[in-house]
Amino acid sequence: MTSNTPQPATFKPSGPLGGKISVPGDKSISHRALILSALAVGKSRITGLLEGEDVLATADALRSMGAKIEKKDDVWTVHGVGVGGLMQPANAIELGNSGTSTRLLMGLIASHPISATFTGDASLSKRPMGRVIEPLSQMGADIAARETADQKSCLPLTVRGICPAIPIEYRLPVASAQVKSAILLAGLNTPGITRIIEPVMTRDHSETMLKGFGADISVETDADGSRIISLTGEAELQPQKIKVPGDPSSAAFLVVAALIVPGSDIIIENVGINPTRAGLFEVLQNMGGDISFKKKRVVGGEPVADLHVKHSQLSGIDVPADIAPSMIDEFPILFVAAAVANGETTTRGLHELRVKESDRLSQMAKGLSDLGVELTEKDDGLVIQGSGGKLLSGGRAKPVIETALDHRIAMSFAIAGLMTKSGLSIDDIWPVETSFPGFDDLVKSLTDS
C-alpha cells in the first residue's frame, strides 16, 4: 500500500505551461462507484476510475467481503453481491492513508451482520472517527476504536454491524460529505426511512449516484434552507455503466500552476464541475484568474467541462466562510495562489483542515513561512500577504519542506516550487500516489516543455 521509504523531490522555476492535459478520475466518485457497484446485483462497468492508492484500498476491501472486481484494459468490472450480501472478511482491512475508504466502509458494514477491523498508516491512524461513530452507533452498530490522550476515537477500530439496523433521523453537526455518505450506505440495508438533515450543503455525489443505481432517495429543502435527504432501505440496486470525470481537486493544482506562471495557457480536459466541488474556481476567478469552461456537458449525471486557463495577475481577497464546504480540499493550493497574489487574502471557517491527513493549516503556514511568505495563522484560517511575484527558495530554515505524509501538502508545494527563485525540495512525494498517480512526471513534463 504505502511506501515506508521517503521519496524526496525537487521542483524548479518554470517557463510557461502550455498544451492540453488531463487529470485522473474523481476520487470521491471512484470510491462510491466501486461501493455501489459491489452492492448491485449483477455486473457494473466503470471507466475513468482513479487508480490511486486510496481507491485501490476500497477495491481490496470490497473484494475481501465477496465482491468480484477486475480490470481489463481501461475498464473495471464489478460483480456485485447485492445489498445485504456482504461476507465476513477473513482478515483486518488495511486502508493505508484513505480516510474516505474508512468512513464510507464503516457505514457500509454497520447494517450488515458482519464485523471488520480497520487499520491504516501513521497519518490515517491519527484522524478522528468519532463523528462517524456517533450516528452509526445510533443505528445499532457496535464500534470499538482506539482512544487517544485528547479523547479522539481513531484507528485501529472494529465495526460490528447489526441487521436489521435502526433507521434514524440525523442532523449533521458539521458539514461532512463523508459522514452523510456513511449514514446513507448504512441506510441501504436498514428497513424504513433513514433521514439526514444537512444545514450546509456538501458534495452530493452519493445522492446522485444512489439515484442512478435505482435507490429510493429524495432531497427536499426545508424553510431554513437545510437539505433533507430521505432514503428508503432494503434497496435493490441495479448494475450501471459509469464514466468517472476528471477530479476537480486534482485539476486545482494545474489550474493554479497555469494562473501563476507567466505566459501559461493550458486546457484541462474532462473535469467535473459539480457546483458542490467548484468553489475554488469561483474564488480564483474573483481573484482575477482567467478560467473559462468549454464544452459543458453532463456525463452520468455529473456536469463536466474542459477548463481553459491562462496566466493572470491575481489579487488577494476575503474568502467567504460559507464557500468552504465546496472547496475544503483545495485550500492548500489556494494558499499558494494567495502567496504570489498582490495584496492580502483572508480565509476563515476552516477548522476542518486541522483534522485532514495532516493539520493542513499548520503545515501550509510552516512551509509558506519558510518560503518568505508573511502570514498569520488563526484557529480557523490563514491571513496571507501576497508577494506579487516570486517566492524565496526552499531551505532557508530547513533543508526541505515538510509534507507530513499529506498528498495535498506535497502537491501544493510542488506547484509553489515553480514560482520560487531557484526551486524547492519536499521531503516525500510518495503520498501523492493516493490521489494523483503520475503527478510528479506530469508537472515535470509541463515545466520541460
N, C-alpha and C positions, 0 to 999 in steps of 0.2 A: 504493500500500500504506500507507505511514506518512507522516503529515504532518511536514514539516520546520519548521513554524511552531508554537512552543509555544502552547497554549491555556490560560491561567491560569483558575482557577475559585475561587469563594468559597463556603464553606458556613457557615451561620449557626446559632445555637442554635435548637432545635426544640421545638415543643409536642408533645403526644402523637401517635404514629403509630397509624393505625387502618385497618381495611379488609382486603379480600382482594387479594392481588397475586400475580404470577408472575414467574419469572426465566427468562432464556434457557436454551436447551438445554445439556446437559452437554458441556463442551469435549472431555474425554477420549473420550467415547463418539462424539461427532460426527466427530472425526478418524478413529477406527477404522471407523466406519460407511462413510465415504467410501472409505477404502483397501480394505477387504474387498469392498465392492460393486464397485470397479474391477477386482478380481481374480476376481470371479464370472463365470460365463458366462451372459449374459442381462441382464435389466432388474431392478434393485432400486429400491424406493421408500422414501424417508426423509422422515418428518415430524418437526417439532420441532428440526431441525438448528440449531445455533448459527451465526448468520450474522455472527460476529466476524471480525476481520482474520486471526487465526491459522488458523481453519478454512477461510476463503476461500483462503488461501495454499496449503493442502493440495489443495483442489479445483483450483486453477490448475495446480499441479504435476502432478496426475494427468491433466488434460487434455493437458498437453504431452507425456505419454507414451502417448497414444492413447485414454484413456477419454472417453466422451461423457457430460458432466454438464450437466443442465439443471434450471431451476426454473420451475414454473408454479404460481401461487398460493402455497400453503404446502407444496407437495410438491416434493422434489428427486428427480429420476430419474437413475440412473446405469446406463449401458450398459457392462458390464464387458468386459474383453479376455481374461479367463482368466489363471490362474496361468501364468507363463512368457511371457505375451503382450505385455508392456510394450514400447513402441517407444522408440527413441533420441530424447531431447528435442533440439530444434534449437538451443536457447539455454540459458544458465545459468538455474538455477531460483532466483528471488528469494523468500525466505521471511520477509521483514520481521523481526518480533520473535519468531517462533514456534520455540522450542526443541523442542516436541513434533513439529511438522512435520519439522524437520531430522532428529531422531534416528529417527523411525519410517520416513521415506523413505530414510534411509541403509540401514536393514535391508532395505527392500523392493527396492532396486536391487542390493544386494550379491550376490544369487543370480540375477540376470538378466544376459544378455550385452550390457549397455549401460553407458554411463557418464554421469555428470551432475556438474555443478559447482554447489554451493550457495553462495549469497550471502545476506547479511542486513543488518539495520540495525546501528547502532553498539553497541547493547546485546547483540544476538544474537552479534555478531562477537567479543565478549569471553568468551562462555560456553564452557567446556571440553567437548570432544567425545571425549577420549581413552578414556573408559570405554565408549563405543560402538565406537570404532575397534578396540579390543583383540579382542573376541570376533568381530567381523565379519572382521577380518584372519585370525583362526584358521580361519575358514570359506573363506578363499581370496580375499576381496575385496582389491583394491589401493586404499588410501585415502591421499591426499596432502592434508595440512592445513597451514595457516599455523601456524608455531611461534612462540610469544611468548617474551619475555625470561625469564619464570618457567616456561618449559618446558610450556606448555599448548598443546594442539592445538585450534585454533579455525578458524572460517570466515574467508575462503573456503576450501572444501575440495572435492576431487574424488573421487568414488567410481567405481571401475572394477569393475563386477560380474563374476562368474565363473559359468559354467554348464557342467558341474554344479559346485555348491559342495560343501563337505565338511561332513557333519553332525558336530556337536561335542556334548560334554557340558560344560557351563559352570556353575560355581558363582559366583553373584553376589557380588562382594566388598563391594558396598554395596547397600542397599535402593533399587532404582530400577525403577519400572514401565516407564519409557521404554527402558532397556537390555533388560529382559526382552522387551518388545514388539518391539524391533528384531530381536532374535535369532529370535523366533517368526516374524516376517514373512520373514526370510531363509530360515528353515527350510521355509516353504511350498513353495519351488521347489527344495529340496535333497533328493536321493534318500536314503532311510534315515531314521533317527530322530534328531531334534535334541532334546537333553535339557537342561533348565535346573534347577539346584538353587537354591532360594530359601530361605535361612535365616530371613529375616524377611519375612512376607507383605506384599506391596504390592497396590495396587488391581488387581483381577482382571478388568477389562473385556475385555482381549484374549482371555483364556481362554474367558470366557463367550460372546463374540461369535464366536470361531473355531468353537466347538462348534455354535453356531446356524447358521453358514454351511455346516456339514457337514464340517469338518476332522476328521481322526482325531487327537484330542488327549485326553490323560488327565492327571489330577492325583492324586498319592498323597502320603502323609506318611510320612517315614521315622522311625526310632527316636528321633532327636534333635529331632523336630518340624519339620524342614525340609520344604518342599513340593518335590516332584519333578514337573516338568511335561514330558511327553513328547509330541512332535509328529511324526507320520509325514508325510514330504514328498511332493512331486509331487502335491499335493492338487488336487481338483476341487471348487471352491466353488459352491454353489447360490445364486441370487439370493434376496433376502429383502425383506420389508416391515418397516421398522424405525421405531419411535416412540421418539424420544430424550427422556428425562425432563429435568426442570429440573436445573441444575447445583448440587450442594450447596456447591461452592466459591463460587459467586455468591450463593446464598441466605445464606451465612455472614455477609455484610456487613449484610443486612437483619435477620437474627436478632439480631446484636449491637446494631444500632440500636434495635430494639424492647426488648431487655433493659435498655439503659442509659438510655433517655429516659423519664422518669417519665410514668405514665399510658398508656403504649403498650399496644396489644392488636391483633395482626395475625395473619392466616393467609396463609401462603405455599403456594400450591397446586402439586401435581405435582412434588415434589422427590425426586430419587434419594437413597435412604438405604442404599446398598450398605455393608455393615459395613467394607469396606476404605477407605471415604471419610468415615465418620460420626464420626470421633474428636472433632472439635470439639464436636459436640452433646453427647457424653458429658462432656467436660471442662466445658462451660458448665453442664450440669446439676449436676455435682459442685461448682461454684462457687455453686450456689443458683439457677440460671436456670430459669425456668418455661417449659419447652419440652415440648410433647406432640405425639405423632404420630397423626394422624387418617386414617381411610380407607386403611389399609395395604393394598397390593396389589402384584402382580408384573406388570410390563409388559415384554415382550420379554426375559424372564429377569432383569430388574433390579428389586429392591424399590423401591417408590415410596410416598410418603405426603404428606399435607398437614400442614405444620408450624403449630401454634398457639403463638404466642409472646407472653408478657406481661412487662411491666416487672418487674424483680426487683432487689433489692439484692444484688449479687454479693460474694463473699468470696474473697480470694486463696487459692490452693492450691499445692501442689508437684505440677507436672505430670509424670507418669512418662515417662521417656525412650522406653519401648517403644511408646507411643501415637503417636509422631511420624510414622511412615510413613502412618498413616491420616488425617493432617490436616496434612501438610507445607506445603501451600499456604495453610492457614488461620491459621498462626501470626501473621502481621502483624495481622490483625483481632483475634485473641485478645489480643495485646499491648495493643490499645486497650481491650478489656474489662477487662484487668488494671489498666490505668491509672486506671480510675474505680471499681474494686472497693475494698472495705475490706481492708486488710492486704496481706501480701506474696505475690506469685506468683513461683514459680521455674520456669524451663524449662531443659532440658539436652538434649544429643544432637542438636543442630540444625546440625551442620556443613554439611548440605546447603543451608541457607538462604543460605550465603555464595556459592553458585555458581548462583543463580537469575537472573532477569532483572537483578537487582542483588544486591549484598550486603545481603540483607534484614535481617539482624541489625543491621548498622551503620546503615542508612538509618532503620530504625524507632527505634533508640536516639537518633540525632541529632534526629529530628523530635519524639519524645516529650519529650526533654530541653528542646527549645525551647518546649514547652507547660508546662514546670514540673514534669514528672514526675521523681521521684527513681528512679534505676535504676542497675544495674551491668551493663555489657556484658562477658560472658565469651567464651571462644573458641567455645563451643558452645551459647550461650543467653543469655537476659536474666533478671535478677532485678529485679522491678518492685515499688516501694512504691506501692500504690494510694492515690488521693486521697480515695476515698469519695464523690466528687461531681464538681463542675465542674472543668474544666481551664482553664489560662490561655489567652488567645487567641494565635493565631499572630502572629509578627512581633516577639517580644521581642528576639531577637538577629539575625533575618534578616527580610526583607520577606515571604517566603513559605516554605512547607515544600517542601523539595526531594524529588522523587519518583524521580529517576534513570531516567526512561523506563520505570518499572515499574508496570504496571496495578494490582497488588495493593497497592503502597505508596500509590498515588493514592487508591484506594477506601477504604483503611483510614483515611487522614487526612480524607477527606470525611466519614466517619462520626464520627471524633473531633470534627470541627467542630460537630456537633450538641450536644456536651457542653462546649463552650467558653463563656466568659463573654460574648464578643461576636463569635465567629466566627473562622475562619482561611481563608487562601488557600493553594492549592497551585500549583506552577509550571506544571503541564501536565496537563490532563485527557485529552488525546488518546489516550495509550496504553491507556486503559480500553476503547477500541473493539476491542482484540484479543480480549477475552473477555466483555464485558458492554455491548453496544450499548444506548444509551438509559439508562445508569446515572444520569448527571447529572440528566436530566429526571425519572426515577422518584423519586430521592431528594428533589428539589425539590418534586415533586407531593405527596409524603408529608408534607413539612415545611410545606407551604402549606395542607394540609387541616385 
